């Protein structure tokens, strides 16, 4: 994350070597951009994937 980012990265306690990201939605503006990097396809693809 770059300086001035509106969130925080921290290590995962459930997945050794993993990283968590918290984004502060209410600080985002129309000029902000969020890009997801998921090279292994581990993140859910849609709301049903969380189940």
N, CA and C of each residue as an Amber inpcrd file, in Angstrom:
protein
   153
   0.8510000  -1.1820000   0.0000000   0.0000000   0.0000000   0.0000000
   0.8910000   1.2380000   0.0000000   0.4450000   2.2090000  -0.7130000
   1.2090000   3.4490000  -0.8260000   0.9010000   4.3840000   0.3330000
   1.7900000   5.3100000   0.5650000   1.5440000   6.3320000   1.5840000
   0.2680000   7.0750000   1.2350000  -0.5220000   7.3840000   2.2320000
  -1.7880000   8.0750000   2.0060000  -2.9330000   7.1260000   1.7150000
  -2.6590000   5.8200000   1.7630000  -3.7070000   4.8350000   1.5010000
  -4.7700000   4.8860000   2.5950000  -5.9460000   4.4590000   2.2450000
  -7.0820000   4.5210000   3.1760000  -7.4320000   3.1290000   3.6930000
  -6.4270000   2.4880000   4.2610000  -6.6100000   1.1520000   4.7890000
  -5.3450000   0.6980000   5.4940000  -5.3280000  -0.5750000   5.8830000
  -4.1830000  -1.1220000   6.6040000  -3.9890000  -2.5830000   6.1940000
  -2.7380000  -2.9780000   6.0310000  -2.3650000  -4.3710000   5.7820000
  -1.7750000  -4.9440000   7.0620000  -2.1270000  -6.1860000   7.3730000
  -1.5340000  -6.8300000   8.5510000  -1.5050000  -8.3390000   8.3400000
  -0.6080000  -8.9960000   9.0160000  -0.4390000 -10.4320000   8.8750000
  -1.6470000 -11.2190000   9.3640000  -1.9000000 -12.3240000   8.6950000
  -3.0130000 -13.2050000   9.0640000  -2.6150000 -14.1210000  10.2050000
  -3.5080000 -14.2910000  11.1640000  -3.2490000 -15.2560000  12.2400000
  -3.7780000 -16.6410000  11.8640000  -4.6920000 -16.7190000  10.8930000
  -5.2570000 -18.0040000  10.4730000  -4.4840000 -18.6570000   9.3420000
  -3.8220000 -17.8550000   8.5400000  -3.0840000 -18.3740000   7.3930000
  -1.6370000 -17.8980000   7.4640000  -0.7480000 -18.7350000   7.9750000
   0.6520000 -18.3310000   8.1010000   1.2060000 -17.8260000   6.7700000
   1.8190000 -16.6560000   6.8120000   2.3450000 -16.0500000   5.5990000
   1.3040000 -15.2500000   4.8330000   0.0440000 -15.3250000   5.2650000
  -1.0400000 -14.5980000   4.6010000  -1.1260000 -13.1540000   5.0750000
  -1.8730000 -12.3720000   4.3410000  -2.0320000 -10.9510000   4.6430000
  -3.5040000 -10.5810000   4.6190000  -3.9190000  -9.7430000   5.5360000
  -5.2760000  -9.2020000   5.5760000  -5.2360000  -7.7430000   5.1600000
  -6.3200000  -7.2860000   4.5580000  -6.4550000  -5.8910000   4.1660000
  -7.7730000  -5.3570000   4.7010000  -7.7080000  -4.2270000   5.3790000
  -8.9080000  -3.5160000   5.8220000  -8.9320000  -2.1940000   5.0600000
 -10.0430000  -1.9290000   4.3630000 -10.2150000  -0.6800000   3.6130000
 -11.2360000   0.1640000   4.3660000 -10.8940000   1.4200000   4.6070000
 -11.8050000   2.3360000   5.2840000 -12.7070000   2.9870000   4.2390000
 -13.8390000   2.3230000   3.9530000 -14.7690000   2.7430000   2.8960000
 -15.1720000   4.2020000   2.9910000 -15.4580000   4.6720000   4.1760000
 -15.9630000   6.0460000   4.2990000 -14.8930000   7.0930000   3.9990000
 -13.6400000   6.6810000   3.8470000 -12.5860000   7.6250000   3.4830000
 -12.3250000   7.6500000   1.9770000 -12.9430000   6.7090000   1.2450000
 -12.7230000   6.6380000  -0.1950000 -13.4600000   7.7480000  -0.9220000
 -12.8510000   8.2180000  -2.0020000 -13.4840000   9.2290000  -2.8550000
 -13.6200000   8.6560000  -4.2610000 -14.2710000   9.3830000  -5.1370000
 -14.4540000   8.9450000  -6.5220000 -13.1180000   8.7960000  -7.2490000
 -12.0840000   9.4670000  -6.7670000 -10.7660000   9.3930000  -7.3960000
  -9.9460000   8.1890000  -6.9360000 -10.3720000   7.5080000  -5.8840000
  -9.6360000   6.3530000  -5.3680000  -9.8730000   5.1300000  -6.2490000
  -8.8980000   4.2270000  -6.2080000  -8.9860000   3.0070000  -7.0070000
  -8.4710000   1.8370000  -6.1780000  -9.1420000   0.7110000  -6.2770000
  -8.7310000  -0.5000000  -5.5760000  -8.5390000  -1.5920000  -6.6120000
  -7.3450000  -2.1550000  -6.6620000  -7.0500000  -3.2530000  -7.5760000
  -6.7520000  -4.4930000  -6.7450000  -7.3320000  -5.6050000  -7.1470000
  -7.1370000  -6.8700000  -6.4350000  -6.0990000  -7.7030000  -7.1790000
  -5.1140000  -8.1860000  -6.4480000  -4.0880000  -9.0720000  -6.9970000
  -4.2680000 -10.4220000  -6.3300000  -4.7530000 -11.3960000  -7.0870000
  -5.0510000 -12.7280000  -6.5590000  -4.5360000 -13.7750000  -7.5480000
  -3.2170000 -13.9370000  -7.6450000  -2.6540000 -14.8240000  -8.6620000
  -3.0240000 -16.2930000  -8.5020000  -3.3850000 -16.7080000  -7.2930000
  -3.7360000 -18.1190000  -7.0850000  -5.2380000 -18.3640000  -7.1460000
  -6.0300000 -17.3140000  -7.2970000  -7.4910000 -17.4730000  -7.3660000
  -8.1090000 -17.8730000  -6.0420000  -7.4930000 -17.4740000  -4.9340000
  -7.9650000 -17.8720000  -3.6100000  -9.1540000 -17.0540000  -3.1140000
  -9.3560000 -15.8720000  -3.6620000 -10.4500000 -15.0180000  -3.1840000
 -11.7860000 -15.4430000  -3.7820000 -12.8850000 -15.2240000  -3.0520000
 -14.2100000 -15.5610000  -3.5740000 -14.5010000 -14.7950000  -4.8600000
 -15.2310000 -15.4310000  -5.7650000 -15.5690000 -14.8180000  -7.0550000
 -16.8830000 -14.0380000  -7.0020000 -17.7650000 -14.4120000  -6.0750000
 -19.0630000 -13.7540000  -5.9360000 -19.5660000 -14.0000000  -4.5090000
 -20.6890000 -13.3870000  -4.1070000 -21.1750000 -13.5520000  -2.7200000
 -21.4140000 -15.0120000  -2.3190000 -21.8280000 -15.8680000  -3.2720000
 -22.0550000 -17.2760000  -2.9450000 -20.7610000 -18.0160000  -2.5900000
 -19.6410000 -17.5100000  -3.0770000 -18.3500000 -18.1590000  -2.8060000
 -17.9590000 -18.0820000  -1.3420000 -18.5440000 -17.1410000  -0.5930000
 -18.2130000 -16.9940000   0.8340000 -18.8700000 -18.0620000   1.6800000
 -19.8170000 -18.7820000   1.1400000 -20.5610000 -19.7950000   1.9110000
 -19.8490000 -21.1090000   1.9740000
